[in-house]
Amino acid sequence: MKRSIDGTVYRAAARLEEEAPQFRSAAVQVARPPSLAQRGNIGGVGLDRVPGDYVGAASAAASAAVRPSPFEEPKDDIRKLLAAEDSKPAAAVAAGAAAAAPSAESNWAIDGGSTSLRSVPTYYPLEKSSRCVSLGGRGVEDITARISDCCRIMSVHAEYEGGGDVPGTAYLRTSEHVEIQLQLWQGTAPRHPDGCVIVEAQRRRGDAVTFHKYSRNLLDAATGAFDPANYVSLEDREAEYCQKAEHMRDSLKKSSASSSAPSASAPSEHENALLALEIAASLLKKDRMDARQLGMESLCLLTDPTRTGVETALIASRVVLTGSTQDESQDDDGDDCDGTDQWGIREAILALVQFGRLGDDGGFEQDVDSDDDSCAGCSGGGVPPDEQRHNDLLHNLALAVLANALDVLETHGARLCEAGSESPSSVADAFLSDSREMMERDLLKTLLGKLGDAQVKPHDATLSAKCLRSLCEASKDARRRARDLKAKQIVQTALEVGQRTHVKLEKESQKVIHTLAKAEEETPSSSGGDQ
């Protein structure tokens, strides 16, 4: 019985050996599954070999000269695709090159050119979000210039590595807190065609859908197919669609209110907004990182009129700026105002903006030295890296909430202060005064400090510029204080950074400079009138 089993196993092994596909490598015979052997080109990056194919390269070259390899066809297919890509109509190529023309000065320089790039390791699987770009007789500098200019147009903060241990590496961070690592590899035969560069994008942190949106544009820029004009027009169309949707929503609300009486069981938008704010406040008071982040993200949505509607944004913005849902002269209604005073949302926002962290109860940490004028969000001694990264994220979200609330004050100031004795100017002045009393630190000085660090944290600087412009538009005291702090010189430095690396920072800095220029024009006339 044992002898018959051994004979059966031997015959099965011999049959499998006969059916196994043969390989170019004579040193090691590796059985490759037929399904994988038939796939050839995977994902458009030329993964037509398995690790066993590269063992014994010298033997592989000798055996290839004797007999043709059954795996030559996928490599030829890849080269045909690249040749077809290079043989596009001249008009289309010229149009794509003109649309994706890089800026005059590239931010990414690689020492030694494409020869200094690392080859793809043998056992390293490339991401699907990768492209094989043919150099076509040009240098890798053309690819890096297009990628860096794409990062500038999309306002992505990038740190580039041109040499050292990891040449051709870029660490990217978007305004949506998505972290991307971009890697350039040198394409080598037989796995990839000669004279090409593989551009690979890896998501390290953040939302996957947002990552694919950015990675698609980055890979298109590497091949020269990115259209900056189309990208900018798409963002403008999205803003226009949001405005049209808001107008349609208001018209539908008015028509439904006039046609039928409101249901007593259905909660109103005001009640829903108060409930959402209460939930966000309870999340901020928790000691868990994910709960606090969820609370801040909820406040970002509640203060954005394009996401939640104008009425909800008005209520949330008033809570952020004044700590109450209504004017102080309307305290007779009772419960709403008292409830919102106990939420502590404004205190949490100010603590994060001014000091970059929250206390254990979600409020202001009393152990912070008020005499220290260092910028908000700086890492303190003994803070673990994960906790510091979380504090930086909350600090950025708090700046976004404050920027949204001040933008609502500027855009819908009449509705925010309607039926009350307040005005947008008085709300802004009171907010600055309360901030100084609660935090013992000047808010304008903090915002200007973030603008001074635009080279390191351009996303925070962009939001700080938005807050500064809205405050200076609404308050004469803010304009006077900004002039005393030499804000124009600081914003000019941020503008230069934005012109090189960050389009959104450039635009917001220009708006702040325009506002400060108007304030300087008003100063002589007002002083002359006083005399």
C-alpha positions in Angstrom: 0.0 0.0 0.0 2.8 2.4 0.9 4.7 1.6 -2.3 1.6 2.4 -4.4 1.1 5.8 -2.7 4.7 6.7 -3.3 4.4 5.8 -6.9 1.3 7.9 -7.3 2.9 10.9 -5.7 6.0 10.5 -7.9 3.9 10.3 -11.1 1.9 13.4 -10.0 5.1 15.4 -9.3 6.6 14.4 -12.7 3.4 15.5 -14.5 3.5 18.9 -12.7 7.1 19.3 -13.6 6.3 18.7 -17.3 3.4 21.2 -17.3 5.2 23.9 -15.4 6.2 26.9 -17.6 9.9 27.3 -18.3 11.9 30.4 -17.2 14.8 32.4 -18.5 16.7 32.0 -15.3 18.8 28.9 -15.4 20.0 29.3 -11.8 16.6 28.9 -10.2 13.5 27.2 -11.7 10.5 28.8 -10.1 7.0 27.5 -10.9 4.8 30.4 -11.9 1.0 30.0 -11.8 -0.4 30.0 -15.3 -3.0 32.6 -14.4 -0.3 35.0 -13.4 1.8 34.1 -16.5 -1.0 35.1 -18.8 -1.7 38.5 -17.2 1.5 40.1 -18.5 1.1 43.9 -18.1 -0.6 44.7 -14.8 -2.0 48.1 -14.1 -0.1 49.7 -16.9 3.3 49.7 -15.1 4.8 46.6 -16.7 4.8 44.1 -13.9 5.5 41.2 -16.3 8.0 39.4 -14.1 8.0 37.6 -10.8 10.9 37.7 -8.4 12.2 34.3 -9.5 12.8 35.7 -13.0 15.6 37.9 -11.8 17.7 35.3 -9.9 20.8 34.7 -11.9 20.8 37.6 -14.4 23.9 36.3 -16.2 22.4 32.9 -16.8 19.2 34.5 -17.9 21.0 36.6 -20.5 22.8 33.5 -21.8 19.7 31.4 -22.1 17.8 34.3 -23.7 20.4 34.2 -26.6 19.8 30.5 -27.1 15.9 30.4 -27.1 13.2 33.1 -27.0 11.5 33.7 -23.8 7.7 33.1 -23.6 7.5 36.3 -21.6 8.9 38.7 -24.2 5.5 39.7 -25.5 4.2 41.7 -22.5 7.5 43.8 -22.5 7.0 44.5 -26.2 3.4 45.5 -25.5 4.5 48.1 -23.0 7.0 49.5 -25.4 4.4 49.7 -28.0 2.1 51.6 -25.6 4.9 54.0 -24.8 5.6 54.5 -28.5 2.0 55.1 -29.2 1.9 57.7 -26.4 4.9 59.5 -28.0 3.3 59.4 -31.4 0.2 61.4 -30.6 -0.8 64.3 -32.9 1.5 67.2 -32.7 -1.4 69.6 -31.9 -2.5 67.6 -28.9 1.0 67.3 -27.5 1.6 71.0 -27.9 -1.7 71.9 -26.3 -1.0 69.6 -23.3 2.5 71.0 -22.9 1.2 74.6 -23.0 -1.5 73.8 -20.4 0.9 72.1 -18.0 3.9 74.5 -18.5 5.9 74.6 -15.3 6.7 77.8 -13.5 10.0 79.6 -14.3 11.7 78.2 -11.3 11.2 74.5 -10.2 11.1 73.7 -6.5 12.4 70.1 -6.9 15.9 69.6 -8.1 17.5 66.1 -8.2 21.2 65.9 -7.8 22.7 63.8 -10.6 19.6 63.6 -12.8 17.8 60.3 -13.5 20.9 58.2 -13.0 20.9 59.0 -9.3 17.4 57.6 -8.9 17.0 54.2 -7.3 15.8 51.2 -9.2 12.7 49.4 -8.2 13.7 46.6 -5.8 13.1 43.1 -7.0 10.5 42.1 -4.4 8.8 45.5 -4.2 5.2 45.7 -5.5 4.4 49.0 -7.1 1.2 50.8 -6.1 -1.6 50.9 -8.7 -1.3 54.7 -8.4 1.9 54.8 -10.4 2.9 55.7 -14.0 5.8 54.8 -16.2 6.9 58.0 -17.9 9.3 57.9 -20.9 12.0 60.6 -20.8 12.2 60.8 -24.5 15.7 62.2 -24.5 14.9 64.8 -21.9 16.0 64.9 -18.3 14.1 64.0 -15.1 14.1 67.7 -14.3 11.1 68.1 -16.7 9.1 65.6 -14.7 10.0 67.2 -11.3 9.2 70.7 -12.6 5.7 69.7 -13.8 5.0 67.9 -10.5 6.2 70.8 -8.3 4.2 73.2 -10.4 1.1 71.0 -10.0 1.6 71.0 -6.2 1.8 74.8 -6.3 -1.5 75.1 -8.3 -3.3 72.6 -6.1 -1.9 74.3 -3.0 -0.2 71.1 -1.7 2.6 71.6 0.9 5.6 69.6 -0.4 9.0 68.8 1.0 11.3 67.6 -1.7 14.4 65.3 -1.4 16.9 65.8 -4.2 19.8 63.8 -2.8 20.9 61.8 0.2 19.6 58.4 1.0 16.2 58.8 -0.6 16.7 60.8 -3.8 13.6 61.6 -5.9 11.2 61.5 -2.9 8.6 64.1 -2.1 6.4 64.3 1.1 3.1 66.0 0.4 0.4 67.2 2.7 -2.9 68.6 1.4 -5.3 71.0 3.1 -7.6 68.1 3.8 -4.9 66.5 5.9 -4.0 63.8 3.4 -0.4 62.8 3.5 1.2 61.5 0.3 4.6 60.1 -0.4 5.7 60.6 -4.0 8.6 58.4 -5.2 10.6 58.5 -8.5 12.2 55.2 -9.6 14.6 54.6 -12.4 13.1 52.1 -14.9 15.5 49.3 -15.8 15.2 46.4 -18.1 13.8 43.7 -18.3 11.1 44.7 -15.8 10.6 48.2 -17.3 11.6 49.9 -20.6 14.9 51.6 -20.7 15.0 55.4 -20.4 11.9 55.8 -18.3 11.0 57.0 -14.8 8.3 55.4 -12.6 6.3 57.9 -10.6 4.6 56.3 -7.6 2.1 57.9 -5.2 1.5 56.3 -1.8 -1.2 57.4 0.7 0.3 57.5 4.1 -2.6 59.2 6.0 -6.0 60.7 5.3 -9.1 60.1 3.2 -8.7 57.6 0.3 -11.1 59.3 -2.0 -9.3 62.7 -1.6 -6.0 60.9 -2.1 -7.0 59.5 -5.5 -8.2 62.9 -6.6 -4.8 64.5 -5.9 -2.8 61.5 -7.1 -4.6 61.4 -10.4 -3.6 65.1 -11.0 0.0 64.5 -9.9 0.4 61.5 -12.2 -1.1 63.5 -15.0 1.3 66.3 -14.3 4.2 63.8 -14.5 3.2 62.8 -18.0 2.4 66.3 -19.1 -1.4 65.8 -19.2 -2.4 68.0 -16.3 -4.4 71.1 -17.3 -4.1 73.9 -14.8 -6.9 76.0 -16.4 -9.3 73.1 -16.2 -8.5 72.5 -12.6 -9.1 76.1 -11.6 -12.3 76.3 -13.6 -13.5 73.1 -11.9 -13.1 74.6 -8.5 -14.9 77.8 -9.6 -17.8 75.7 -11.0 -18.1 73.8 -7.7 -18.4 77.1 -5.8 -21.0 78.3 -8.3 -23.0 75.1 -8.0 -23.0 75.5 -4.2 -24.4 79.0 -4.5 -27.1 77.9 -6.9 -28.0 74.9 -4.7 -28.4 77.3 -1.7 -30.7 79.6 -3.7 -32.8 76.7 -4.8 -33.0 75.5 -1.2 -34.2 78.8 0.0 -36.8 79.1 -2.7 -38.1 75.6 -1.9 -38.2 76.4 1.8 -40.2 79.6 1.1 -42.7 77.8 -1.2 -43.2 74.9 1.2 -43.8 77.3 4.1 -46.4 79.3 2.2 -48.2 76.3 0.8 -48.6 74.2 4.0 -48.4 74.7 7.7 -45.3 73.3 9.4 -45.6 70.0 11.2 -45.5 70.1 14.9 -43.6 66.8 15.2 -40.8 67.7 12.7 -37.9 69.6 14.3 -37.0 73.0 12.8 -33.6 73.8 11.3 -32.9 76.0 14.3 -33.4 73.0 16.7 -31.3 70.7 14.5 -28.5 73.2 14.5 -28.6 73.5 18.3 -28.6 69.7 18.7 -25.6 69.4 16.4 -23.7 72.1 18.3 -24.5 70.4 21.6 -23.1 67.1 20.2 -20.0 68.8 18.9 -19.4 70.5 22.3 -19.8 67.2 24.1 -17.2 65.6 21.8 -14.7 68.4 22.5 -15.0 67.8 26.2 -14.0 64.1 25.9 -10.4 63.0 26.5 -10.1 60.8 23.4 -8.2 62.1 20.3 -10.7 60.8 17.8 -13.7 62.3 19.6 -12.1 65.8 19.7 -11.1 65.5 16.1 -14.7 64.5 15.2 -16.1 67.5 17.2 -13.8 70.0 15.4 -14.7 68.5 12.0 -18.3 68.8 12.8 -17.8 72.5 13.7 -16.0 73.0 10.3 -19.1 71.7 8.6 -21.6 73.6 10.7 -19.9 77.0 10.1 -19.7 76.4 6.3 -22.8 77.7 4.5 -22.0 75.6 1.4 -22.3 72.4 3.5 -25.1 73.0 6.0 -27.0 76.1 4.7 -26.9 79.7 5.7 -29.3 79.5 8.6 -27.3 76.7 10.4 -24.0 78.5 9.6 -25.3 81.7 11.1 -26.2 80.0 14.3 -22.9 78.1 14.6 -20.9 81.2 13.7 -22.6 83.3 16.4 -21.8 80.6 18.9 -18.1 80.6 17.8 -17.8 84.4 17.9 -20.1 85.4 20.8 -20.7 82.2 22.8 -24.5 82.6 22.3 -27.0 81.8 19.6 -28.7 85.2 19.7 -28.1 88.9 20.5 -27.4 89.8 24.1 -30.5 92.1 24.0 -32.7 89.0 23.4 -32.0 87.1 26.6 -35.7 87.0 27.5 -36.3 83.8 25.6 -34.4 81.9 28.1 -33.0 78.4 27.5 -31.1 78.7 24.3 -28.7 81.4 25.4 -28.0 79.8 28.8 -27.4 76.4 27.2 -24.9 77.7 24.7 -22.9 79.6 27.4 -22.2 76.3 29.1 -21.0 74.6 25.9 -17.5 76.2 25.9 -17.2 76.1 22.1 -15.7 79.6 21.9 -13.2 78.9 24.7 -12.1 75.7 22.9 -11.6 77.4 19.6 -9.6 80.2 21.1 -7.4 77.8 23.2 -6.6 75.8 20.0 -5.9 78.9 17.9 -3.8 80.6 20.5 -2.0 77.7 22.2 -2.5 74.8 19.8 -3.9 72.4 22.4 -6.9 71.8 24.7 -7.1 71.0 28.4 -8.3 67.8 29.9 -11.9 69.1 30.0 -11.8 70.4 26.5 -11.1 74.0 27.6 -8.1 76.3 28.2 -5.0 74.9 29.8 -4.1 77.1 32.7 -0.5 75.9 32.9 0.5 77.7 29.7 2.8 80.6 30.2 0.9 83.7 28.9 4.2 85.7 28.6 5.5 83.3 25.9 4.8 84.9 22.6 5.9 81.9 20.5 3.5 80.9 17.7 0.6 78.7 18.4 0.9 75.0 17.6 4.6 74.8 18.5 5.7 71.5 20.0 6.2 71.6 23.7 8.8 69.8 25.6 8.1 66.1 26.3 5.0 65.9 24.0 4.9 62.6 22.2 5.0 62.8 18.4 1.5 61.3 17.9 0.0 63.7 20.4 1.8 66.7 18.8 0.5 65.6 15.4 -3.0 65.4 16.8 -2.6 68.9 18.4 -1.4 70.3 15.0 -4.5 68.8 13.3 -6.9 70.3 15.9 -5.1 73.7 15.6 -5.6 73.7 11.8 -9.3 72.7 12.2 -9.8 75.5 14.8 -8.3 78.0 12.3 -10.7 76.7 9.7 -13.7 77.1 12.1 -12.7 80.6 13.0 -12.1 81.5 9.3 -15.6 80.1 8.4 -17.3 82.0 11.2 -15.6 85.3 10.3 -16.4 84.8 6.7 -20.1 84.3 7.6 -19.9 87.5 9.7 -18.5 89.4 6.7 -20.9 87.9 4.1 -24.1 87.6 6.1 -23.4 90.2 8.8 -26.8 91.8 8.4 -28.6 88.5 9.0 -26.2 87.5 11.8 -27.1 90.7 13.7 -30.6 91.3 12.6 -33.3 92.3 15.1 -30.6 93.2 17.6 -28.5 96.2 18.6 -25.2 94.6 17.4 -23.4 95.2 14.2 -20.6 93.2 12.4 -18.1 95.8 13.6 -19.2 95.5 17.3 -19.2 91.7 17.1 -15.6 91.7 15.8 -14.4 94.2 18.4 -16.1 92.2 21.2 -14.5 89.0 19.9 -11.0 90.5 19.9 -11.5 92.0 23.4 -12.9 88.7 24.9 -10.1 86.8 23.3 -7.5 89.0 24.9 -9.2 88.7 28.3 -9.8 85.0 28.2 -6.4 83.9 26.8 -4.2 86.8 27.9 -2.7 86.9 24.4 -3.4 89.1 21.4 -5.2 87.2 18.7 -3.9 89.3 15.8 -0.3 88.8 17.0 -0.9 85.0 16.9 -2.4 85.1 13.4 0.6 87.2 12.2 2.9 84.7 13.8 1.4 81.9 11.8 1.8 84.0 8.6 5.5 84.3 9.5 5.8 80.5 9.5 4.2 80.2 6.0 7.3 78.4 4.7 6.8 75.6 7.3 3.0 75.4 7.5 1.4 77.1 4.5 -2.0 75.6 5.2 -2.2 77.3 8.7 -0.9 80.5 7.2 -3.6 80.5 4.5 -6.4 80.1 7.2 -4.7 82.8 9.3 -4.7 85.2 6.4 -8.4 84.6 5.9 -9.1 85.3 9.6 -6.9 88.4 9.5 -8.6 89.8 6.4 -12.1 89.3 7.8 -11.2 90.9 11.1 -9.5 93.9 9.4 -12.5 94.3 7.1 -15.0 94.4 10.0 -13.0 96.3 12.7 -11.2 99.6 12.7 -9.4 98.6 15.9 -8.1 95.5 14.1 -6.8 97.5 11.2 -5.0 99.9 13.6 -3.5 97.1 15.6 -2.3 95.3 12.5 -0.6 98.5 11.3 1.2 98.8 14.7 2.3 95.1 14.4 3.8 95.8 10.9 1.4 93.3 9.4 2.1 94.4 5.8 5.7 93.3 5.9 4.8 89.9 7.4 2.1 89.4 4.9 4.4 90.4 2.0 6.8 87.6 3.1 3.9 85.1 3.1 2.9 86.3 -0.3 6.4 85.5 -1.7 6.1 82.0 -0.3 2.7 81.6 -1.8 3.9 82.7 -5.2 6.6 80.0 -5.2 4.7 77.1 -3.6 1.0 77.7 -2.7 -1.6 79.4 -4.8 -4.3 79.7 -2.1 -1.8 81.4 0.2 -0.8 83.8 -2.5 -4.5 84.8 -3.1 -5.3 85.2 0.5 -2.1 87.2 1.1 -3.0 89.5 -1.7 -6.5 90.1 -0.2 -4.9 91.0 3.2 -2.5 93.4 1.6 -5.4 95.0 -0.3 -7.4 95.4 2.9 -4.4 96.9 4.8 -3.8 99.3 1.9 -7.4 100.5 2.1 -6.9 101.1 5.8 -3.8 103.2 5.2 -5.8 105.3 2.7 -8.5 105.9 5.3 -6.1 106.9 8.0 -5.1 110.4 6.7 -8.7 111.4 5.9 -9.9 110.3 9.3 -7.1 112.1 11.1 -7.8 115.2 9.1 -11.5 115.1 10.1 -10.6 114.8 13.8 -8.4 117.9 13.6 
